[in-house]
Amino acid sequence: MSRVRYLAAGLLCLTGVIHLARLGIPESGAASDVVVSLFGVAYLVIAGFLFRDSRPAYYFGAIVPLLGVCVGAVGAWLGMLGSPTIWMACLLTFDLVIAVSCIFLIRWQRSA
């Protein structure tokens, strides 16, 4: 199970860095930058706890990326995040893989 946990933690690190890198883009909006940066910090914190095998991090690792998918989808639908790009599709895919991995870890933990 450590491979699944490391997959989720590694993808959380990657998406956290990508979210924080958005701060360097000059044409992005100020309101969306705060939300995106907060998700980036949350992803990095959860990843740190997943690397340390914290059980509550499994739940946060499942909930926060799904919340990010919902916020991203609503933001893209309302036009607050600009037009959809390949990066948004990658982040959506990564978030879904992270959430499924953490749900798998939760289910495996309960059955063991």
N, C-alpha and C positions, 0 to 999 in steps of 0.2 A: 503494500500500500504506500510505501514511501515514494515510489515512482509517481503515483498519481498526485500525492501531496506536493512533491517537488515540481511537477508539471503545473499545478495550480499556482504555487508560489512564484515560479519563474515567469509565468504569464502575467501574474499580478504585478511583478516588478517591471516587466516590459511595458504594460499598459500604463502603469503609474508614471514611468519616465516619459512616455509619449504624451500623456495628459499634461504633465508639467512643462514639457517642451513647447506646448502651445502658447505659453506666456511670452515666448520670443517672437511670435508672429505679430507684426504690427497691424495688420488689417482686421484682426478679430475684435469682436465687441467686448466692452469692459464688463458688462453684466455676465455674459457667458464665460468669460475668463475666470471669474471667481468660482463659479460652480464647477467648471472643468478642473481647476487647480485643487479644489477640495476633494474631488473624486480621486485625483492623482495621489494626493497625500494619504487618503484613506486606503487606497490600493497598496501603497508602499508599507503602511503600518500593518495591514492585514497580512501581507506577504512575509513580513518579519516574524509575525506570530506563527504563521504556517511553517516557516523554516524551523521554528523551535517546537513544533508539534503541539501547539495549544489547541485544545478541543473547542473552546468557544470561537476560535478563528475559523473553524469549519463552517459554523453557522453564518458568521459575518461574511465569509468568502462566498457563500451561496446567496445571501440576501443583497449585499451591496452591489455586485455586478449586475444582478437582475434589476435592481433599482436604477443603476446607470443605463441599462438598456432602455428602460421605460422613459427616463428623463431625456436620453438622447433621441429616442424616437419622437417624443412629443416636441422637443426643441427643433428637430429637423422638419417635422410636420408644420409647425408654426413659423418656420423660417428664421428662427433665432440663431441657428448654428450655421447658416449659409446653405449652399447647395450640397447635397450628399456627395462625398468623395470616396475614393478607394480606401483612404485611411479610416473613415467612419465605418466602412464595411468590415475592415480588419478588426477594429476595436469591438464591433458588435460580435464578430465571430469569436474573438478571444474571450469576451465577457461570457458568452454562452458556454464555451468550453470550461472556463473557470467554474461557473455555477454548476454545471453537470458534474465536474470532478469533485467539488465540495459536497454535493448531494450524495454522490457515490461514497465518499468518505464517511459521511454521517450514517448512511444506511449500513455500511460495513462495520462501523463502530458499534452500532446497536446489535447487530447479529453476532458479534464476536464475544 
